[in-house]
Amino acid sequence: MSGRTSPPFRADHVGSLLRPPRLHEAREDFAAGRITAGDLRAVEDEEIRGAIRMQEDVGLQSATDGEFRRASWHMDFIYQLGGISRAPGNLAVKFTNPSGTIEWTPAALHVGSRVRLDHTIFGGDFAFLRDHVVTAVPKLTIPSPNMVHYRGGPAMLDPAVYPDLEGFWADLAGAYAEEVARLAGLGCTYLQVDDTSLAYLNDPAQRAQISGRGEDAGRLHLRYIGQINAAVRDRPAAMAVTVHLCRGNFRSSWVASGGYDFVAEALFSELAVDGFFLEYDDARSGGFEPLRFVPPGKMVVLGLVTTKRPELESGDDLKRRVDAAARYVPLDQLCLSGQCGFSSTVEGNALTRDEQLAKLRLIVDTARDIWGD
């Protein structure tokens, strides 16, 4: 057994990192009008260079920009799609943690004209990352096209623009396919598509909500799989694409619970990507049995290290859990990562940057013990 030279890697990570204090201060100063957009960009540049060095120094084979230029892992992308705008009111999403519940309330969505790609979203951000990595493969994370629909639902569509959903789905797939092509042109060889919808649909409570807005919750995952496939179908052979599934990650809280059983067979057999980042840090994610549907050649990155809590996992426990997963999918098709990003939104999870670093080191060290260098 040995290390991998193409993504996903034996020791990998989801992408977002806790924002440094200086970056928080700069964002506050910019919002208050004390510094310019150029000043903020300069701070972001410097902090991203530091984040890249940290990832390379710890031994990771891929590096992201920590999503330091974003407030949210997905809404910053979605609001830049042509035809989509912020609408009055908010989308209230309830998150749960051991202490109770909290709400995340981004602006609502409105689709007032045909969905399109007006510019390469995060193109400049990726180019900066690409130009500053030294040993690591630059990795870009973007939200799944499904997040547009799951967040807004049919109510977000102007019926004069889209009298039925099929036209919307076709335009959304086309915009995403164009984005993937443009990113490939910039030299992106590692693209991660982040998706909570396919994980949420394992939760009966989430399916009830989807049914409540008049949609077929029993088959929506099939549509979502098809949308991702349409987005990445024409990617060049040199671009590895993975999908990350998560049940919610906001200030150490979550939305959904339930194993992968409801979507597993279709997900693993039909989703045409190179690998799956799967949240597996606690009982909310269920057991490893659904991995029996993973076909040969597809990689599974086990998110066994939690990013929601500061306590450091035991390397021996992680090895035992990898062994348990290997009963359902060959060890050579497995990798190790954190369960999610450390800071899916600008607020971040409830741990320190030193604790974040310790978890990344643990992932790298444990992967070396299991698979070698």
Buried (B, 14 or more C-beta within 10 A) or exposed (E): EEBBEEBBBBBBBBBBBBBBEEBBEBBEBBEEEEBEEEEBBEBBBBBBBBBBBBBBEBBBBBBBBBBBBBEBBBBBBBBBBBBBBBBEEEBEBEBBBEEEEBEBEBBBBBBEBBBBBEEBBBBEBBBBBBEBBEEBBBBBBBBBBBBBBBBBBBEBBEEEBBEEBEBBBBBBBBBBBBBBBBBBEBEBBBBBBBBBBBBBBBBEEBBEBBEEEEBEBEEBBBBBBBBBBBBBEEBEEEBBBBBBBBBBBBBBBBBBBBBBEBBBEBBBEBBBBBBBBBBBBEEBBBBBBBBEBBEEEBBBBBBBBBBBBBEBBEBEEBBEBBEEBBEBBEEEBBBBBBBBBBBBBBBBBEBEBEBBBBBBBBBBBBBBEBBEE
